[in-house]
Structures are given as C-alpha cells and as structure tokens.
Amino acid sequence: MTPSSFWQDINVTDMAAQLGLSRNAVYKWKKSEKGIPAERVIEISSLWDIKKSAIRPDLWAEIDD
C-alpha cells in the first residue's frame, strides 16, 4: 500500500504526463487502498529517484532499495 505521505510531494499532473497516463489513472491510484500498482513502482522509483520502499513498503523492504 502506498503511504499517504508519499503523495504530499507528488504532483499528479506531472506524474501522469511523465508516465504517459491520464490524471484520472493516477488519481485512482491515489484513492485506491493499494495505491501505486506494483508493476509501476520501479519506473516511478527511477524517474523521481525515490526508494521503492517509500512507494510500496508492503512490497519492498528498505534493504532492497
């Protein structure tokens, strides 16, 4: 699950544009219980230089970053 704190510094419009998605798609992630889909975590981590564990701590431990 993506922590709510992750979204504080994220501009949904910018994220959507950089990922080639609609803003609605990213807003759905923001509102969903799980958050960002697992298959997008590595891409987002690379684009924004954010640890994978900060995006989906339920899937990645800090030592895996």
PDB file of N, CA, C, O and CB in Angstrom:
ATOM      1  N   MET A   1       0.835  -1.162   0.000  1.00  0.00           N
ATOM      2  CA  MET A   1       0.000   0.000   0.000  1.00  0.00           C
ATOM      3  C   MET A   1       0.891   1.240   0.000  1.00  0.00           C
ATOM      4  O   MET A   1       1.865   1.317   0.748  1.00  0.00           O
ATOM      5  CB  MET A   1      -0.956  -0.011   1.206  1.00  0.00           C
ATOM      6  N   THR A   2       0.552   2.190  -0.831  1.00  0.00           N
ATOM      7  CA  THR A   2       1.323   3.430  -0.903  1.00  0.00           C
ATOM      8  C   THR A   2       0.936   4.327   0.271  1.00  0.00           C
ATOM      9  O   THR A   2      -0.243   4.638   0.440  1.00  0.00           O
ATOM     10  CB  THR A   2       1.085   4.160  -2.261  1.00  0.00           C
ATOM     11  N   PRO A   3       1.904   4.747   1.082  1.00  0.00           N
ATOM     12  CA  PRO A   3       1.592   5.602   2.227  1.00  0.00           C
ATOM     13  C   PRO A   3       1.053   6.963   1.775  1.00  0.00           C
ATOM     14  O   PRO A   3       1.458   7.490   0.738  1.00  0.00           O
ATOM     15  CB  PRO A   3       2.839   5.794   3.100  1.00  0.00           C
ATOM     16  N   SER A   4       0.155   7.510   2.551  1.00  0.00           N
ATOM     17  CA  SER A   4      -0.406   8.821   2.202  1.00  0.00           C
ATOM     18  C   SER A   4       0.677   9.892   2.180  1.00  0.00           C
ATOM     19  O   SER A   4       0.567  10.865   1.433  1.00  0.00           O
ATOM     20  CB  SER A   4      -1.511   9.215   3.193  1.00  0.00           C
ATOM     21  N   SER A   5       1.713   9.728   2.981  1.00  0.00           N
ATOM     22  CA  SER A   5       2.807  10.709   2.998  1.00  0.00           C
ATOM     23  C   SER A   5       3.541  10.784   1.658  1.00  0.00           C
ATOM     24  O   SER A   5       4.108  11.823   1.320  1.00  0.00           O
ATOM     25  CB  SER A   5       3.798  10.365   4.105  1.00  0.00           C
ATOM     26  N   PHE A   6       3.533   9.686   0.894  1.00  0.00           N
ATOM     27  CA  PHE A   6       4.179   9.678  -0.422  1.00  0.00           C
ATOM     28  C   PHE A   6       3.566  10.742  -1.330  1.00  0.00           C
ATOM     29  O   PHE A   6       4.276  11.404  -2.087  1.00  0.00           O
ATOM     30  CB  PHE A   6       4.058   8.286  -1.077  1.00  0.00           C
ATOM     31  N   TRP A   7       2.260  10.902  -1.253  1.00  0.00           N
ATOM     32  CA  TRP A   7       1.536  11.789  -2.171  1.00  0.00           C
ATOM     33  C   TRP A   7       1.718  13.263  -1.854  1.00  0.00           C
ATOM     34  O   TRP A   7       1.385  14.105  -2.689  1.00  0.00           O
ATOM     35  CB  TRP A   7       0.073  11.459  -2.147  1.00  0.00           C
ATOM     36  N   GLN A   8       2.231  13.606  -0.688  1.00  0.00           N
ATOM     37  CA  GLN A   8       2.354  15.007  -0.289  1.00  0.00           C
ATOM     38  C   GLN A   8       3.236  15.817  -1.241  1.00  0.00           C
ATOM     39  O   GLN A   8       2.948  16.984  -1.503  1.00  0.00           O
ATOM     40  CB  GLN A   8       2.913  15.092   1.114  1.00  0.00           C
ATOM     41  N   ASP A   9       4.284  15.224  -1.750  1.00  0.00           N
ATOM     42  CA  ASP A   9       5.219  15.948  -2.617  1.00  0.00           C
ATOM     43  C   ASP A   9       5.059  15.586  -4.087  1.00  0.00           C
ATOM     44  O   ASP A   9       5.898  15.952  -4.911  1.00  0.00           O
ATOM     45  CB  ASP A   9       6.639  15.675  -2.185  1.00  0.00           C
ATOM     46  N   ILE A  10       3.994  14.873  -4.421  1.00  0.00           N
ATOM     47  CA  ILE A  10       3.789  14.422  -5.796  1.00  0.00           C
ATOM     48  C   ILE A  10       2.741  15.276  -6.485  1.00  0.00           C
ATOM     49  O   ILE A  10       1.644  15.472  -5.964  1.00  0.00           O
ATOM     50  CB  ILE A  10       3.375  12.948  -5.828  1.00  0.00           C
ATOM     51  N   ASN A  11       3.084  15.776  -7.648  1.00  0.00           N
ATOM     52  CA  ASN A  11       2.124  16.484  -8.489  1.00  0.00           C
ATOM     53  C   ASN A  11       1.519  15.458  -9.432  1.00  0.00           C
ATOM     54  O   ASN A  11       2.209  14.924 -10.300  1.00  0.00           O
ATOM     55  CB  ASN A  11       2.797  17.672  -9.279  1.00  0.00           C
ATOM     56  N   VAL A  12       0.241  15.184  -9.265  1.00  0.00           N
ATOM     57  CA  VAL A  12      -0.435  14.138 -10.035  1.00  0.00           C
ATOM     58  C   VAL A  12      -0.366  14.422 -11.536  1.00  0.00           C
ATOM     59  O   VAL A  12      -0.157  13.505 -12.330  1.00  0.00           O
ATOM     60  CB  VAL A  12      -1.897  14.013  -9.590  1.00  0.00           C
ATOM     61  N   THR A  13      -0.538  15.662 -11.921  1.00  0.00           N
ATOM     62  CA  THR A  13      -0.486  16.025 -13.339  1.00  0.00           C
ATOM     63  C   THR A  13       0.885  15.726 -13.928  1.00  0.00           C
ATOM     64  O   THR A  13       0.983  15.170 -15.022  1.00  0.00           O
ATOM     65  CB  THR A  13      -0.826  17.508 -13.528  1.00  0.00           C
ATOM     66  N   ASP A  14       1.938  16.087 -13.214  1.00  0.00           N
ATOM     67  CA  ASP A  14       3.302  15.813 -13.687  1.00  0.00           C
ATOM     68  C   ASP A  14       3.575  14.313 -13.773  1.00  0.00           C
ATOM     69  O   ASP A  14       4.156  13.832 -14.746  1.00  0.00           O
ATOM     70  CB  ASP A  14       4.328  16.474 -12.761  1.00  0.00           C
ATOM     71  N   MET A  15       3.145  13.578 -12.736  1.00  0.00           N
ATOM     72  CA  MET A  15       3.364  12.141 -12.736  1.00  0.00           C
ATOM     73  C   MET A  15       2.652  11.493 -13.925  1.00  0.00           C
ATOM     74  O   MET A  15       3.228  10.661 -14.624  1.00  0.00           O
ATOM     75  CB  MET A  15       2.879  11.523 -11.413  1.00  0.00           C
ATOM     76  N   ALA A  16       1.418  11.876 -14.142  1.00  0.00           N
ATOM     77  CA  ALA A  16       0.652  11.313 -15.251  1.00  0.00           C
ATOM     78  C   ALA A  16       1.332  11.594 -16.586  1.00  0.00           C
ATOM     79  O   ALA A  16       1.444  10.704 -17.429  1.00  0.00           O
ATOM     80  CB  ALA A  16      -0.770  11.876 -15.258  1.00  0.00           C
ATOM     81  N   ALA A  17       1.780  12.813 -16.775  1.00  0.00           N
ATOM     82  CA  ALA A  17       2.438  13.179 -18.034  1.00  0.00           C
ATOM     83  C   ALA A  17       3.719  12.383 -18.242  1.00  0.00           C
ATOM     84  O   ALA A  17       3.966  11.890 -19.342  1.00  0.00           O
ATOM     85  CB  ALA A  17       2.748  14.677 -18.058  1.00  0.00           C
ATOM     86  N   GLN A  18       4.532  12.252 -17.209  1.00  0.00           N
ATOM     87  CA  GLN A  18       5.800  11.538 -17.343  1.00  0.00           C
ATOM     88  C   GLN A  18       5.604  10.044 -17.566  1.00  0.00           C
ATOM     89  O   GLN A  18       6.454   9.386 -18.166  1.00  0.00           O
ATOM     90  CB  GLN A  18       6.650  11.759 -16.114  1.00  0.00           C
ATOM     91  N   LEU A  19       4.484   9.508 -17.084  1.00  0.00           N
ATOM     92  CA  LEU A  19       4.214   8.079 -17.260  1.00  0.00           C
ATOM     93  C   LEU A  19       3.351   7.805 -18.492  1.00  0.00           C
ATOM     94  O   LEU A  19       3.100   6.649 -18.831  1.00  0.00           O
ATOM     95  CB  LEU A  19       3.529   7.521 -16.019  1.00  0.00           C
ATOM     96  N   GLY A  20       2.900   8.867 -19.159  1.00  0.00           N
ATOM     97  CA  GLY A  20       2.058   8.698 -20.338  1.00  0.00           C
ATOM     98  C   GLY A  20       0.657   8.217 -19.984  1.00  0.00           C
ATOM     99  O   GLY A  20       0.044   7.452 -20.729  1.00  0.00           O
ATOM    100  N   LEU A  21       0.158   8.674 -18.838  1.00  0.00           N
ATOM    101  CA  LEU A  21      -1.157   8.265 -18.354  1.00  0.00           C
ATOM    102  C   LEU A  21      -2.061   9.478 -18.205  1.00  0.00           C
ATOM    103  O   LEU A  21      -1.602  10.619 -18.263  1.00  0.00           O
ATOM    104  CB  LEU A  21      -1.038   7.516 -17.016  1.00  0.00           C
ATOM    105  N   SER A  22      -3.335   9.225 -18.014  1.00  0.00           N
ATOM    106  CA  SER A  22      -4.263  10.313 -17.713  1.00  0.00           C
ATOM    107  C   SER A  22      -4.150  10.665 -16.233  1.00  0.00           C
ATOM    108  O   SER A  22      -3.713   9.855 -15.417  1.00  0.00           O
ATOM    109  CB  SER A  22      -5.727   9.920 -18.081  1.00  0.00           C
ATOM    110  N   ARG A  23      -4.550  11.880 -15.909  1.00  0.00           N
ATOM    111  CA  ARG A  23      -4.565  12.276 -14.499  1.00  0.00           C
ATOM    112  C   ARG A  23      -5.527  11.380 -13.719  1.00  0.00           C
ATOM    113  O   ARG A  23      -5.277  11.047 -12.561  1.00  0.00           O
ATOM    114  CB  ARG A  23      -4.970  13.768 -14.349  1.00  0.00           C
ATOM    115  N   ASN A  24      -6.631  10.994 -14.367  1.00  0.00           N
ATOM    116  CA  ASN A  24      -7.603  10.117 -13.709  1.00  0.00           C
ATOM    117  C   ASN A  24      -6.974   8.808 -13.268  1.00  0.00           C
ATOM    118  O   ASN A  24      -7.270   8.309 -12.182  1.00  0.00           O
ATOM    119  CB  ASN A  24      -8.771   9.837 -14.638  1.00  0.00           C
ATOM    120  N   ALA A  25      -6.112   8.249 -14.101  1.00  0.00           N
ATOM    121  CA  ALA A  25      -5.457   6.982 -13.757  1.00  0.00           C
ATOM    122  C   ALA A  25      -4.633   7.134 -12.483  1.00  0.00           C
ATOM    123  O   ALA A  25      -4.684   6.282 -11.596  1.00  0.00           O
ATOM    124  CB  ALA A  25      -4.560   6.501 -14.915  1.00  0.00           C
ATOM    125  N   VAL A  26      -3.879   8.217 -12.400  1.00  0.00           N
ATOM    126  CA  VAL A  26      -3.041   8.445 -11.219  1.00  0.00           C
ATOM    127  C   VAL A  26      -3.902   8.765 -10.001  1.00  0.00           C
ATOM    128  O   VAL A  26      -3.599   8.315  -8.896  1.00  0.00           O
ATOM    129  CB  VAL A  26      -2.041   9.590 -11.478  1.00  0.00           C
ATOM    130  N   TYR A  27      -4.970   9.536 -10.192  1.00  0.00           N
ATOM    131  CA  TYR A  27      -5.885   9.808  -9.073  1.00  0.00           C
ATOM    132  C   TYR A  27      -6.516   8.521  -8.548  1.00  0.00           C
ATOM    133  O   TYR A  27      -6.743   8.390  -7.345  1.00  0.00           O
ATOM    134  CB  TYR A  27      -6.987  10.790  -9.507  1.00  0.00           C
ATOM    135  N   LYS A  28      -6.798   7.578  -9.431  1.00  0.00           N
ATOM    136  CA  LYS A  28      -7.341   6.287  -8.988  1.00  0.00           C
ATOM    137  C   LYS A  28      -6.339   5.565  -8.096  1.00  0.00           C
ATOM    138  O   LYS A  28      -6.721   4.958  -7.096  1.00  0.00           O
ATOM    139  CB  LYS A  28      -7.706   5.404 -10.201  1.00  0.00           C
ATOM    140  N   TRP A  29      -5.058   5.631  -8.456  1.00  0.00           N
ATOM    141  CA  TRP A  29      -4.030   5.026  -7.610  1.00  0.00           C
ATOM    142  C   TRP A  29      -4.039   5.695  -6.242  1.00  0.00           C
ATOM    143  O   TRP A  29      -3.979   5.034  -5.205  1.00  0.00           O
ATOM    144  CB  TRP A  29      -2.629   5.146  -8.266  1.00  0.00           C
ATOM    145  N   LYS A  30      -4.118   7.026  -6.265  1.00  0.00           N
ATOM    146  CA  LYS A  30      -4.060   7.794  -5.023  1.00  0.00           C
ATOM    147  C   LYS A  30      -5.228   7.442  -4.098  1.00  0.00           C
ATOM    148  O   LYS A  30      -5.071   7.420  -2.877  1.00  0.00           O
ATOM    149  CB  LYS A  30      -4.065   9.297  -5.328  1.00  0.00           C
ATOM    150  N   LYS A  31      -6.376   7.172  -4.671  1.00  0.00           N
ATOM    151  CA  LYS A  31      -7.570   6.886  -3.877  1.00  0.00           C
ATOM    152  C   LYS A  31      -7.732   5.411  -3.537  1.00  0.00           C
ATOM    153  O   LYS A  31      -8.485   5.067  -2.626  1.00  0.00           O
ATOM    154  CB  LYS A  31      -8.788   7.360  -4.609  1.00  0.00           C
ATOM    155  N   SER A  32      -7.037   4.536  -4.258  1.00  0.00           N
ATOM    156  CA  SER A  32      -7.228   3.107  -4.026  1.00  0.00           C
ATOM    157  C   SER A  32      -6.537   2.657  -2.743  1.00  0.00           C
ATOM    158  O   SER A  32      -5.623   3.317  -2.250  1.00  0.00           O
ATOM    159  CB  SER A  32      -6.702   2.303  -5.214  1.00  0.00           C
ATOM    160  N   GLU A  33      -6.981   1.545  -2.223  1.00  0.00           N
ATOM    161  CA  GLU A  33      -6.416   1.010  -0.986  1.00  0.00           C
ATOM    162  C   GLU A  33      -4.955   0.602  -1.162  1.00  0.00           C
ATOM    163  O   GLU A  33      -4.134   0.839  -0.276  1.00  0.00           O
ATOM    164  CB  GLU A  33      -7.234  -0.185  -0.511  1.00  0.00           C
ATOM    165  N   LYS A  34      -4.629  -0.007  -2.297  1.00  0.00           N
ATOM    166  CA  LYS A  34      -3.257  -0.466  -2.525  1.00  0.00           C
ATOM    167  C   LYS A  34      -2.332   0.642  -3.011  1.00  0.00           C
ATOM    168  O   LYS A  34      -1.129   0.596  -2.754  1.00  0.00           O
ATOM    169  CB  LYS A  34      -3.254  -1.592  -3.525  1.00  0.00           C
ATOM    170  N   GLY A  35      -2.867   1.625  -3.701  1.00  0.00           N
ATOM    171  CA  GLY A  35      -2.037   2.719  -4.192  1.00  0.00           C
ATOM    172  C   GLY A  35      -1.429   2.406  -5.548  1.00  0.00           C
ATOM    173  O   GLY A  35      -2.099   1.876  -6.435  1.00  0.00           O
ATOM    174  N   ILE A  36      -0.180   2.731  -5.698  1.00  0.00           N
ATOM    175  CA  ILE A  36       0.515   2.566  -6.976  1.00  0.00           C
ATOM    176  C   ILE A  36       0.675   1.081  -7.273  1.00  0.00           C
ATOM    177  O   ILE A  36       1.120   0.317  -6.416  1.00  0.00           O
ATOM    178  CB  ILE A  36       1.901   3.273  -6.955  1.00  0.00           C
ATOM    179  N   PRO A  37       0.310   0.669  -8.490  1.00  0.00           N
ATOM    180  CA  PRO A  37       0.452  -0.742  -8.857  1.00  0.00           C
ATOM    181  C   PRO A  37       1.913  -1.192  -8.798  1.00  0.00           C
ATOM    182  O   PRO A  37       2.829  -0.441  -9.131  1.00  0.00           O
ATOM    183  CB  PRO A  37      -0.112  -0.983 -10.260  1.00  0.00           C
ATOM    184  N   ALA A  38       2.097  -2.424  -8.371  1.00  0.00           N
ATOM    185  CA  ALA A  38       3.446  -2.974  -8.220  1.00  0.00           C
ATOM    186  C   ALA A  38       4.264  -2.856  -9.500  1.00  0.00           C
ATOM    187  O   ALA A  38       5.466  -2.592  -9.447  1.00  0.00           O
ATOM    188  CB  ALA A  38       3.369  -4.429  -7.798  1.00  0.00           C
ATOM    189  N   GLU A  39       3.625  -3.048 -10.641  1.00  0.00           N
ATOM    190  CA  GLU A  39       4.364  -3.019 -11.907  1.00  0.00           C
ATOM    191  C   GLU A  39       4.844  -1.615 -12.293  1.00  0.00           C
ATOM    192  O   GLU A  39       5.634  -1.478 -13.227  1.00  0.00           O
ATOM    193  CB  GLU A  39       3.495  -3.574 -13.014  1.00  0.00           C
ATOM    194  N   ARG A  40       4.388  -0.581 -11.601  1.00  0.00           N
ATOM    195  CA  ARG A  40       4.820   0.795 -11.886  1.00  0.00           C
ATOM    196  C   ARG A  40       5.855   1.317 -10.887  1.00  0.00           C
ATOM    197  O   ARG A  40       6.448   2.372 -11.112  1.00  0.00           O
ATOM    198  CB  ARG A  40       3.618   1.717 -11.888  1.00  0.00           C
ATOM    199  N   VAL A  41       6.073   0.608  -9.813  1.00  0.00           N
ATOM    200  CA  VAL A  41       6.944   1.102  -8.743  1.00  0.00           C
ATOM    201  C   VAL A  41       8.376   1.325  -9.227  1.00  0.00           C
ATOM    202  O   VAL A  41       8.960   2.369  -8.936  1.00  0.00           O
ATOM    203  CB  VAL A  41       6.944   0.124  -7.573  1.00  0.00           C
ATOM    204  N   ILE A  42       8.945   0.388  -9.944  1.00  0.00           N
ATOM    205  CA  ILE A  42      10.335   0.522 -10.397  1.00  0.00           C
ATOM    206  C   ILE A  42      10.485   1.726 -11.326  1.00  0.00           C
ATOM    207  O   ILE A  42      11.449   2.483 -11.217  1.00  0.00           O
ATOM    208  CB  ILE A  42      10.800  -0.766 -11.115  1.00  0.00           C
ATOM    209  N   GLU A  43       9.537   1.898 -12.230  1.00  0.00           N
ATOM    210  CA  GLU A  43       9.572   3.029 -13.157  1.00  0.00           C
ATOM    211  C   GLU A  43       9.489   4.358 -12.400  1.00  0.00           C
ATOM    212  O   GLU A  43      10.255   5.282 -12.678  1.00  0.00           O
ATOM    213  CB  GLU A  43       8.420   2.924 -14.174  1.00  0.00           C
ATOM    214  N   ILE A  44       8.578   4.450 -11.463  1.00  0.00           N
ATOM    215  CA  ILE A  44       8.416   5.684 -10.683  1.00  0.00           C
ATOM    216  C   ILE A  44       9.649   5.930  -9.812  1.00  0.00           C
ATOM    217  O   ILE A  44      10.107   7.065  -9.682  1.00  0.00           O
ATOM    218  CB  ILE A  44       7.144   5.610  -9.801  1.00  0.00           C
ATOM    219  N   SER A  45      10.171   4.881  -9.229  1.00  0.00           N
ATOM    220  CA  SER A  45      11.377   4.992  -8.415  1.00  0.00           C
ATOM    221  C   SER A  45      12.534   5.567  -9.228  1.00  0.00           C
ATOM    222  O   SER A  45      13.278   6.420  -8.742  1.00  0.00           O
ATOM    223  CB  SER A  45      11.762   3.625  -7.842  1.00  0.00           C
ATOM    224  N   SER A  46      12.681   5.107 -10.444  1.00  0.00           N
ATOM    225  CA  SER A  46      13.761   5.583 -11.314  1.00  0.00           C
ATOM    226  C   SER A  46      13.541   7.021 -11.769  1.00  0.00           C
ATOM    227  O   SER A  46      14.475   7.824 -11.766  1.00  0.00           O
ATOM    228  CB  SER A  46      13.890   4.678 -12.528  1.00  0.00           C
ATOM    229  N   LEU A  47      12.321   7.346 -12.156  1.00  0.00           N
ATOM    230  CA  LEU A  47      12.025   8.687 -12.667  1.00  0.00           C
ATOM    231  C   LEU A  47      12.228   9.771 -11.612  1.00  0.00           C
ATOM    232  O   LEU A  47      12.743  10.846 -11.920  1.00  0.00           O
ATOM    233  CB  LEU A  47      10.601   8.740 -13.182  1.00  0.00           C
ATOM    234  N   TRP A  48      11.828   9.498 -10.380  1.00  0.00           N
ATOM    235  CA  TRP A  48      11.869  10.511  -9.329  1.00  0.00           C
ATOM    236  C   TRP A  48      12.947  10.265  -8.294  1.00  0.00           C
ATOM    237  O   TRP A  48      13.041  11.002  -7.312  1.00  0.00           O
ATOM    238  CB  TRP A  48      10.547  10.584  -8.650  1.00  0.00           C
ATOM    239  N   ASP A  49      13.750   9.256  -8.492  1.00  0.00           N
ATOM    240  CA  ASP A  49      14.809   8.926  -7.524  1.00  0.00           C
ATOM    241  C   ASP A  49      14.236   8.791  -6.107  1.00  0.00           C
ATOM    242  O   ASP A  49      14.730   9.383  -5.147  1.00  0.00           O
ATOM    243  CB  ASP A  49      15.915  10.010  -7.546  1.00  0.00           C
ATOM    244  N   ILE A  50      13.174   7.986  -6.025  1.00  0.00           N
ATOM    245  CA  ILE A  50      12.509   7.707  -4.758  1.00  0.00           C
ATOM    246  C   ILE A  50      12.703   6.226  -4.456  1.00  0.00           C
ATOM    247  O   ILE A  50      12.593   5.390  -5.352  1.00  0.00           O
ATOM    248  CB  ILE A  50      10.981   8.089  -4.808  1.00  0.00           C
ATOM    249  N   LYS A  51      12.986   5.904  -3.224  1.00  0.00           N
ATOM    250  CA  LYS A  51      13.153   4.498  -2.857  1.00  0.00           C
ATOM    251  C   LYS A  51      11.855   3.729  -3.090  1.00  0.00           C
ATOM    252  O   LYS A  51      10.764   4.227  -2.815  1.00  0.00           O
ATOM    253  CB  LYS A  51      13.595   4.371  -1.385  1.00  0.00           C
ATOM    254  N   LYS A  52      11.993   2.520  -3.595  1.00  0.00           N
ATOM    255  CA  LYS A  52      10.821   1.668  -3.825  1.00  0.00           C
ATOM    256  C   LYS A  52      10.045   1.435  -2.538  1.00  0.00           C
ATOM    257  O   LYS A  52       8.817   1.354  -2.551  1.00  0.00           O
ATOM    258  CB  LYS A  52      11.246   0.327  -4.426  1.00  0.00           C
ATOM    259  N   SER A  53      10.759   1.328  -1.439  1.00  0.00           N
ATOM    260  CA  SER A  53      10.095   1.101  -0.150  1.00  0.00           C
ATOM    261  C   SER A  53       9.259   2.303   0.286  1.00  0.00           C
ATOM    262  O   SER A  53       8.334   2.146   1.084  1.00  0.00           O
ATOM    263  CB  SER A  53      11.131   0.783   0.922  1.00  0.00           C
ATOM    264  N   ALA A  54       9.561   3.488  -0.217  1.00  0.00           N
ATOM    265  CA  ALA A  54       8.755   4.672   0.097  1.00  0.00           C
ATOM    266  C   ALA A  54       7.452   4.679  -0.706  1.00  0.00           C
ATOM    267  O   ALA A  54       6.464   5.294  -0.303  1.00  0.00           O
ATOM    268  CB  ALA A  54       9.557   5.958  -0.186  1.00  0.00           C
ATOM    269  N   ILE A  55       7.467   3.985  -1.848  1.00  0.00           N
ATOM    270  CA  ILE A  55       6.294   3.935  -2.716  1.00  0.00           C
ATOM    271  C   ILE A  55       5.365   2.795  -2.319  1.00  0.00           C
ATOM    272  O   ILE A  55       4.153   2.982  -2.217  1.00  0.00           O
ATOM    273  CB  ILE A  55       6.718   3.781  -4.177  1.00  0.00           C
ATOM    274  N   ARG A  56       5.934   1.620  -2.096  1.00  0.00           N
ATOM    275  CA  ARG A  56       5.148   0.442  -1.704  1.00  0.00           C
ATOM    276  C   ARG A  56       5.907  -0.346  -0.643  1.00  0.00           C
ATOM    277  O   ARG A  56       6.504  -1.377  -0.953  1.00  0.00           O
ATOM    278  CB  ARG A  56       4.839  -0.460  -2.936  1.00  0.00           C
ATOM    279  N   PRO A  57       5.895   0.123   0.603  1.00  0.00           N
ATOM    280  CA  PRO A  57       6.631  -0.577   1.659  1.00  0.00           C
ATOM    281  C   PRO A  57       6.126  -1.989   1.907  1.00  0.00           C
ATOM    282  O   PRO A  57       6.836  -2.806   2.493  1.00  0.00           O
ATOM    283  CB  PRO A  57       6.554   0.205   2.938  1.00  0.00           C
ATOM    284  N   ASP A  58       4.917  -2.284   1.471  1.00  0.00           N
ATOM    285  CA  ASP A  58       4.387  -3.639   1.642  1.00  0.00           C
ATOM    286  C   ASP A  58       5.048  -4.630   0.690  1.00  0.00           C
ATOM    287  O   ASP A  58       4.972  -5.840   0.900  1.00  0.00           O
ATOM    288  CB  ASP A  58       2.878  -3.646   1.428  1.00  0.00           C
ATOM    289  N   LEU A  59       5.691  -4.123  -0.351  1.00  0.00           N
ATOM    290  CA  LEU A  59       6.334  -4.989  -1.340  1.00  0.00           C
ATOM    291  C   LEU A  59       7.861  -4.953  -1.275  1.00  0.00           C
ATOM    292  O   LEU A  59       8.513  -5.941  -1.614  1.00  0.00           O
ATOM    293  CB  LEU A  59       5.887  -4.597  -2.722  1.00  0.00           C
ATOM    294  N   TRP A  60       8.439  -3.832  -0.846  1.00  0.00           N
ATOM    295  CA  TRP A  60       9.888  -3.708  -0.798  1.00  0.00           C
ATOM    296  C   TRP A  60      10.338  -3.243   0.574  1.00  0.00           C
ATOM    297  O   TRP A  60       9.806  -2.283   1.131  1.00  0.00           O
ATOM    298  CB  TRP A  60      10.382  -2.743  -1.874  1.00  0.00           C
ATOM    299  N   ALA A  61      11.314  -3.932   1.097  1.00  0.00           N
ATOM    300  CA  ALA A  61      11.937  -3.508   2.352  1.00  0.00           C
ATOM    301  C   ALA A  61      13.013  -2.484   2.021  1.00  0.00           C
ATOM    302  O   ALA A  61      13.508  -2.447   0.894  1.00  0.00           O
ATOM    303  CB  ALA A  61      12.539  -4.728   3.137  1.00  0.00           C
ATOM    304  N   GLU A  62      13.372  -1.671   2.970  1.00  0.00           N
ATOM    305  CA  GLU A  62      14.396  -0.644   2.742  1.00  0.00           C
ATOM    306  C   GLU A  62      15.716  -1.240   2.265  1.00  0.00           C
ATOM    307  O   GLU A  62      16.418  -0.619   1.467  1.00  0.00           O
ATOM    308  CB  GLU A  62      14.628   0.153   4.017  1.00  0.00           C
ATOM    309  N   ILE A  63      16.059  -2.417   2.735  1.00  0.00           N
ATOM    310  CA  ILE A  63      17.344  -3.018   2.317  1.00  0.00           C
ATOM    311  C   ILE A  63      17.314  -3.450   0.859  1.00  0.00           C
ATOM    312  O   ILE A  63      18.370  -3.663   0.262  1.00  0.00           O
ATOM    313  CB  ILE A  63      17.684  -4.223   3.201  1.00  0.00           C
ATOM    314  N   ASP A  64      16.110  -3.585   0.265  1.00  0.00           N
ATOM    315  CA  ASP A  64      16.006  -3.971  -1.137  1.00  0.00           C
ATOM    316  C   ASP A  64      16.174  -2.788  -2.067  1.00  0.00           C
ATOM    317  O   ASP A  64      16.326  -2.979  -3.273  1.00  0.00           O
ATOM    318  CB  ASP A  64      14.680  -4.635  -1.396  1.00  0.00           C
ATOM    319  N   ASP A  65      16.153  -1.585  -1.551  1.00  0.00           N
ATOM    320  CA  ASP A  65      16.291  -0.401  -2.380  1.00  0.00           C
ATOM    321  C   ASP A  65      17.716  -0.281  -2.821  1.00  0.00           C
ATOM    322  O   ASP A  65      18.064   0.657  -3.538  1.00  0.00           O
ATOM    323  CB  ASP A  65      15.846   0.861  -1.638  1.00  0.00           C
TER     324      ASP A  65
END
